[in-house]
Amino acid sequence: MAGSPARAALSAFALGALLFTFLLTLPAAAADGRATPLHDAMFTAVSAFSVTGLTTVNTATHWSWAGQVIIMVAIQIGGLGILSMASLLMLAVSRRLGLRSKLATQEAGMTTGNMGEVARLLRVVLVTVLTCEALLAVVLVPRFAADSGSWAVGLWEGVFYSVSAFNNAGFSLHPGGLADVQDDPVVLTVIAVGVFAGALGFPVVKVVLDRGWRFRQWNLHTKLTVEVTVLLLVVGAVLLMCFEYTNPATHGGSTLWEGWWRSLFGSVMTRSGGFAIDPTAEHTPASLLLMDALMFVGGGSASTAGGIKVTTLAVMFLAIVAEARGDREVTAHGRTIASETLRVAISVLALGATLVLVATLALVTITGESLQRPLFEVISAFATCGLSVGVSEAAPPAGKYLLTALMFAGRVGTITFAAALALRQRRVLYRYPVERPILG
């Protein structure tokens, strides 16, 4: 059945979320030794397992060491599971495609072969993730050890932040978040690099590892992902700097270099990182709207980042350009983009926008707030970003359950929905007469 891989992925993710919810409700998981309310435990479990980073309680003060370990394990398993799930679904899709599409998939590095190929793919995912996290930890552990005066604390914090950063989770062990270490440029740079690398996606990392930095030898997916990611990163940083340079609550009083660095860090985190060194709620309305747009797009396909993905945005933009020029086909870098890919991009965009619209309406009704704050929190949950303006913590249980469901849908929904659409192929032996409805 075409839907079986998607249903299996949804079931596995739901079971994992329920398991970590149960573990976080145990008294031993809380610092005060009392059972955490179900809505807070479930919210945190789903947020960690979906590598989102939204929280309703302070991670550093509410959870015990055991609770923080549970959260880190949930992040690690969730991140590996997302990459593996996306990769396996890509393999399942490629098996159902025609010869030309299979060759394109093989060129992208996602070959199918037999069960041995699946095992090899999962091993590559595992080794890649653990290697990247280890490299981050090598730098972070000594920095945190020097700051705390304890190698044990440094080891724990370094490993936790490495896992949280590469998996784009956004969980922090400091009561004030990364704002507590904002004066350490090495820590912030390493975390930003980890978030950026994790948001590119496994297919991109695999192509870069196989073919190096020779741009012409990259496949179309890798080219589009890197190009759009860098473009959004730079544009986001420039606009954030313009909007926040005179804001005394964020960049006001900073030097030109400090303002640019803080803006660049903020732009990286909208990819789905979720870490913040400036109070998100204190940003100007223009900055919050900009971050809404950047979070909604998210990161690369088959990555730990969320959103509709940068390739979806790229395909939609290329389709608009092709239509404006009067071209019959959508092309980029000497390649023609299949019409099926365009239909999937439109469907993913429509699904994401619909989820955000419905959830925002519901959250505004539940909280009684005006539009801006609930909209920001909803997009952050759907895009599994983790940046927050405080709505998650202040919302009543109904609002927390709503955001929990949205994190679940935003994490596995777009992956499985896109895979199900690609898998669903129906042979039609007839055609209806062509007619053009009036648009615009």
C-alpha positions in Angstrom: 0.0 0.0 0.0 1.3 3.5 -0.9 0.3 4.9 2.4 2.0 2.2 4.5 5.4 3.8 5.0 3.7 7.1 6.0 1.4 5.3 8.5 4.3 3.4 9.9 6.3 6.6 10.4 3.4 8.3 12.1 2.8 5.3 14.4 6.4 5.0 15.4 6.7 8.7 16.2 3.5 8.7 18.2 4.7 5.7 20.3 8.0 7.4 20.9 6.3 10.6 22.0 4.0 8.7 24.4 7.0 6.9 25.9 8.9 10.0 26.7 5.7 11.7 28.0 5.4 8.9 30.5 9.0 9.2 31.6 8.8 12.9 32.1 5.7 12.5 34.3 7.7 10.4 36.8 8.5 12.3 40.0 12.2 11.5 39.6 12.3 13.6 36.4 11.4 16.8 38.2 13.8 18.8 40.4 11.2 19.1 43.2 10.5 15.3 43.1 6.8 15.8 42.2 5.0 14.5 39.2 4.9 17.1 36.4 1.3 17.8 35.1 0.5 15.8 32.0 0.1 18.8 29.7 3.6 20.1 30.6 5.2 16.6 30.4 3.6 15.9 27.0 4.5 19.3 25.6 8.1 18.9 26.6 8.3 15.3 25.4 6.9 16.1 22.0 9.0 19.2 21.8 12.1 17.2 22.5 11.2 14.2 20.3 10.2 16.5 17.4 13.4 18.5 18.0 11.4 21.7 18.4 12.6 23.5 21.6 9.4 25.1 22.7 9.0 24.8 26.5 6.3 25.5 29.1 8.7 25.1 32.0 12.3 26.1 32.4 14.5 23.2 31.3 17.4 24.2 33.7 15.3 24.6 36.8 12.2 22.5 36.5 13.8 19.2 35.5 16.2 17.1 37.5 19.4 15.7 36.1 17.4 12.5 35.2 14.8 14.6 33.5 17.4 16.5 31.4 18.9 13.2 30.4 15.5 12.0 29.2 15.1 15.2 27.2 18.6 14.8 25.6 17.9 11.1 24.7 14.5 12.2 23.2 16.3 14.8 21.1 18.9 12.3 19.9 16.5 9.5 19.1 14.0 12.0 17.6 16.7 13.6 15.4 18.1 10.2 14.2 14.6 8.9 13.7 13.6 11.9 11.6 16.7 11.6 9.4 16.2 7.8 9.1 12.5 8.2 8.5 13.0 10.8 5.7 15.7 8.7 4.1 13.7 5.5 4.2 10.7 7.3 2.8 12.8 8.6 0.0 13.9 5.1 -0.8 10.3 3.9 -0.7 9.4 6.7 -3.1 12.2 5.9 -5.5 11.2 2.2 -5.7 7.8 3.3 -7.1 9.2 5.7 -9.7 10.0 5.2 -13.3 13.5 4.5 -14.7 14.3 8.2 -15.4 13.3 9.2 -11.9 15.2 6.3 -10.4 18.3 7.4 -12.2 17.8 10.9 -10.9 17.4 9.5 -7.4 20.6 7.5 -7.7 22.4 10.6 -8.9 21.3 12.3 -5.7 23.0 9.6 -3.6 19.8 8.0 -2.5 20.2 4.7 -4.3 17.7 1.8 -3.6 19.3 -1.5 -4.4 18.4 -4.2 -1.9 18.0 -4.4 1.9 21.7 -4.1 2.3 21.5 -0.6 0.7 18.9 0.4 3.3 21.2 -0.8 6.1 24.1 1.1 4.6 22.1 4.2 4.4 21.1 4.1 8.0 24.7 3.4 9.0 25.8 6.5 7.1 23.1 8.6 8.8 24.1 7.4 12.2 27.9 7.9 11.7 27.3 11.3 10.1 25.2 12.6 13.0 27.4 11.2 15.8 30.5 12.5 14.1 29.2 16.0 13.7 27.9 16.0 17.3 31.3 14.8 18.5 33.1 17.6 16.7 30.9 20.2 18.3 31.4 18.6 21.7 35.2 18.7 21.3 35.0 22.5 21.2 32.1 23.1 23.6 33.2 20.8 26.5 36.4 22.7 27.4 34.6 26.1 27.1 31.8 25.0 29.5 34.3 23.3 31.8 36.3 26.5 32.1 33.2 28.6 32.7 31.8 26.3 35.4 35.1 25.2 36.9 34.2 21.6 36.6 35.0 19.1 33.9 32.0 17.0 34.9 29.7 19.9 34.3 31.5 20.9 31.2 31.2 17.4 29.7 27.5 17.2 30.4 26.7 20.7 29.1 29.0 20.3 26.1 27.4 17.0 25.0 23.9 18.3 25.7 24.3 21.5 23.6 26.1 19.5 20.8 23.1 17.2 20.5 20.6 20.0 20.9 22.3 22.2 18.3 23.0 19.7 15.5 19.4 18.4 15.9 18.0 21.9 15.8 16.3 21.3 19.1 17.0 24.6 20.9 16.9 23.2 24.5 19.2 25.0 26.9 20.7 24.0 30.3 21.1 27.6 31.4 18.1 29.3 33.2 18.3 32.3 30.9 19.1 30.3 27.8 22.1 31.2 25.6 21.8 34.7 26.8 23.7 33.5 29.9 26.7 32.8 27.7 26.3 35.5 25.1 29.7 36.9 25.9 31.4 33.7 24.7 31.8 34.0 20.9 33.3 30.6 20.5 30.3 28.8 22.1 27.8 30.8 20.1 29.7 30.3 16.8 30.0 26.5 17.4 26.3 26.2 18.2 25.3 28.4 15.2 27.5 26.2 12.9 25.9 23.0 14.3 22.4 24.4 13.7 23.3 25.4 10.2 24.8 22.1 9.4 21.9 20.1 10.8 19.4 22.2 8.9 21.0 21.5 5.5 19.7 17.9 5.5 21.3 14.5 5.1 21.1 14.3 1.3 23.1 17.6 1.1 25.7 16.5 3.6 26.0 13.2 1.8 26.6 14.9 -1.6 29.1 17.3 -0.1 31.0 14.4 1.5 31.0 12.4 -1.7 31.8 15.2 -4.2 33.4 17.9 -2.1 32.8 21.6 -2.6 32.8 21.3 -6.4 29.5 23.1 -7.1 29.2 21.9 -10.7 29.2 18.3 -9.6 26.4 18.7 -7.0 22.9 17.5 -7.9 20.0 20.0 -8.3 18.6 19.4 -4.8 22.0 20.3 -3.2 22.5 23.4 -5.3 19.0 24.7 -4.6 19.2 23.9 -0.9 22.6 25.7 -0.4 21.7 28.6 -2.6 18.3 29.4 -0.9 19.6 28.7 2.6 22.5 31.1 2.2 20.2 33.7 0.5 17.6 33.6 3.3 20.4 33.6 5.9 22.0 36.8 4.6 18.7 38.6 3.8 17.3 37.7 7.2 20.4 38.9 9.0 20.5 42.2 7.0 16.8 42.9 7.7 17.0 41.9 11.4 19.9 44.4 11.8 17.9 47.1 10.1 14.8 46.5 12.2 16.6 46.0 15.6 19.6 48.4 15.4 17.8 51.1 17.4 15.8 48.8 19.6 17.2 49.2 23.2 15.8 45.8 24.3 17.9 43.9 21.7 20.7 45.6 19.6 20.4 49.1 20.8 23.8 50.4 22.0 25.7 47.7 20.2 28.6 48.4 17.9 28.1 47.8 14.1 30.0 44.5 14.4 28.1 43.3 17.5 24.7 44.2 15.8 25.6 42.3 12.7 26.7 39.2 14.7 23.6 39.2 16.8 21.5 39.6 13.6 23.3 36.8 11.9 22.9 34.5 14.9 19.2 35.3 15.0 18.8 34.6 11.3 20.5 31.2 11.7 18.2 30.3 14.5 15.1 30.9 12.4 16.2 28.0 10.3 14.8 25.9 13.1 17.5 26.2 15.7 15.4 27.9 18.4 18.3 29.3 20.5 18.1 33.0 21.3 20.5 35.5 22.8 18.1 38.4 22.6 14.6 38.3 24.2 12.4 37.2 21.3 9.3 38.9 22.7 11.1 42.3 22.8 11.8 42.3 19.0 10.0 44.9 16.9 6.8 43.9 15.1 8.6 44.0 11.8 11.3 41.6 13.1 8.7 39.2 14.4 6.9 39.2 11.1 10.2 38.5 9.3 11.0 35.7 11.7 7.5 34.3 11.0 8.3 34.0 7.3 11.8 32.6 7.9 10.5 30.0 10.3 7.7 29.0 8.0 10.2 28.2 5.3 12.5 26.3 7.6 15.6 24.3 6.5 16.5 21.6 4.1 14.6 18.4 3.2 15.4 15.2 5.1 16.9 17.3 7.9 16.1 17.9 11.5 14.8 21.4 10.6 11.1 22.0 10.1 9.0 24.2 7.9 7.9 23.7 4.4 11.6 23.4 3.4 13.8 25.7 1.3 13.5 23.5 -1.8 9.7 23.9 -1.7 10.2 27.7 -1.7 12.7 27.4 -4.5 10.5 25.3 -6.7 7.5 27.7 -6.2 9.7 30.7 -7.0 11.1 29.0 -10.1 7.6 28.1 -11.3 6.5 31.8 -10.9 9.5 32.9 -12.9 8.8 30.3 -15.6 5.2 31.4 -15.8 6.1 35.1 -16.0 8.5 34.3 -18.9 6.0 32.1 -20.7 8.1 29.0 -20.4 6.3 25.6 -20.7 8.7 23.9 -18.2 10.3 24.9 -14.9 14.1 24.7 -15.2 17.2 25.4 -13.0 20.9 24.8 -13.5 20.3 23.0 -16.8 17.7 20.6 -15.3 14.0 20.4 -15.9 12.0 20.1 -12.7 9.3 17.4 -13.0 5.7 18.5 -12.9 5.1 16.0 -10.1 7.6 17.9 -7.9 5.8 21.2 -8.6 2.4 19.6 -7.5 3.9 18.2 -4.3 5.5 21.7 -3.5 2.1 23.3 -4.0 0.4 20.7 -1.8 3.0 21.0 1.0 2.7 24.8 0.9 -1.1 24.7 1.0 -1.1 22.1 3.9 1.4 24.2 5.9 -0.5 27.4 5.4 -3.9 25.7 6.3 -2.5 24.2 9.5 -1.0 27.6 10.6 -4.3 29.4 9.8 -6.5 26.9 11.7 -4.2 26.6 14.7 -3.8 30.4 14.9 -7.5 30.9 15.0 -7.8 28.3 17.7 -5.0 29.7 19.8 -6.3 33.3 19.5 -9.6 32.0 20.8 -8.1 30.0 23.6 -5.7 32.7 24.9 -7.8 35.8 24.1 -4.6 37.5 22.7 -4.3 39.6 19.6 -2.9 38.1 16.4 0.9 38.6 16.5 2.0 36.6 19.5 -0.2 33.5 18.8 0.7 33.6 15.2 4.4 33.6 16.0 4.1 30.7 18.5 2.0 28.7 16.1 4.5 29.1 13.2 7.4 28.2 15.6 5.5 25.0 16.7 4.6 24.0 13.1 8.1 24.7 11.9 9.6 23.0 14.9 11.8 26.0 15.5 11.5 26.6 19.2 11.7 30.4 19.3 9.0 31.7 21.7 7.4 35.0 22.7 6.0 33.4 25.9 2.7 32.1 24.7 3.5 28.5 25.3 4.4 29.0 28.9 1.4 31.3 29.6 -1.2 29.4 27.7 -3.9 27.3 29.5 -3.7 23.5 29.1 -6.0 23.6 26.0 -3.5 25.9 24.3 -0.6 23.7 25.3 -2.3 20.6 23.9 -3.0 22.5 20.7 0.7 23.5 20.3 1.7 19.9 21.1 -0.5 18.6 18.3 0.9 21.2 15.9 4.5 20.2 16.8 3.7 16.6 16.0 1.9 17.5 12.8 4.6 19.9 11.7 7.4 17.4 12.3 6.0 14.2 10.7 3.2 15.7 8.7 5.1 17.4 5.8 7.5 14.5 5.4 4.9 11.8 5.3 2.5 13.9 3.3 5.0 14.7 0.6 6.1 11.0 0.5 2.6 9.8 0.3 1.9 12.2 -2.6 5.0 11.0 -4.4 4.1 7.4 -3.8 0.6 7.8 -5.0 0.6 7.1 -8.7 -2.5 6.2 -10.6 -2.7 5.3 -14.3 -5.5 7.0 -16.0 -6.4 5.7 -19.5 -8.4 8.7 -20.6 -8.3 12.5 -20.5 -11.1 15.0 -20.0 -11.4 18.0 -22.4 -9.1 20.9 -21.4 -10.6 24.0 -20.0 -9.0 27.0 -18.3 -10.7 28.6 -15.3 -10.2 32.4 -15.0 -7.4 33.2 -12.5 -6.6 36.6 -11.0 
